[in-house]
């Protein structure tokens, strides 16, 4: 058995020699995460590891340390195989005379580390999801008169409200006449989220434009009912392609009377000029 400082030096040498897959994480960072557990491993004599009394205080303390090591490796985005190799090298670092750690002890140690790794991966996935949710969603331009807001994933109501505000600003800047709000990829319907996303109708109306919602499934309908959203006052299309067709039809209808009026006015002006020329 060696002391913690010697174990750390041996572990560093093992890392340099074996170079486990780390996904771009530096070996110095791996070393920093593993060093705290080495003194706990060094405190267990070889006979204690052979006996494998997993209910003793020393083993419980060590299990906690290995679980924390696994969690830290999970947060660093290591792959399961990479994390497993790091843990195995950690075990080998404390006993240079024995390349093979007792099987029962090794299985218990790896099990504790894997439990922590899973916890770390869950935390990391949630962290990434929150970071993506905080990213601004930019409205998409369908054509000169139509903008679309397509929100994917799960977002809190405040974030959804910010996306709707951004839609309003984009419509104002583009002088757009129709907005399309697609809910088909927006997750976790709740009344609060429904109130936030359907506020796009009010924002659009304030700009003198029309809002068309699509991708509304039964879950979003129930959430909207909980938020007291009146579906008879808003425009709904089944799919995004349908919403585009409805938007273009509305714009065509709005343009035709104006076009006829301009053509009539132009005709009168041209006729007047012809008459004046003959005189």
Buried (B, 14 or more C-beta within 10 A) or exposed (E): BBEBEBBBEBBBEBBEEEEBEBEEBEBEEBBEBBBEBBBBBBBBEBEBBEBBEBEEEBBEEBBBBBBBBBBBBBBBBBBEEBBBBBBBBBBBBBBEEEEEBBEEBBEBBBBBBBBBBBBBBEEBEEEEEEEEBEEEBEBEEBEEBBBBBBBEBBBBBEBBBBBBEBBBEBBEEBEBBBBBBBBBEBEEBBBBBBBBBBBBBEBBEEBEBBBBBBBBEEBBBBBBEBBEBEEEEBBBBEEBEBBBEBBBEBBEEBEEEEEEEEEEEEEEEEEEEEEEEEE
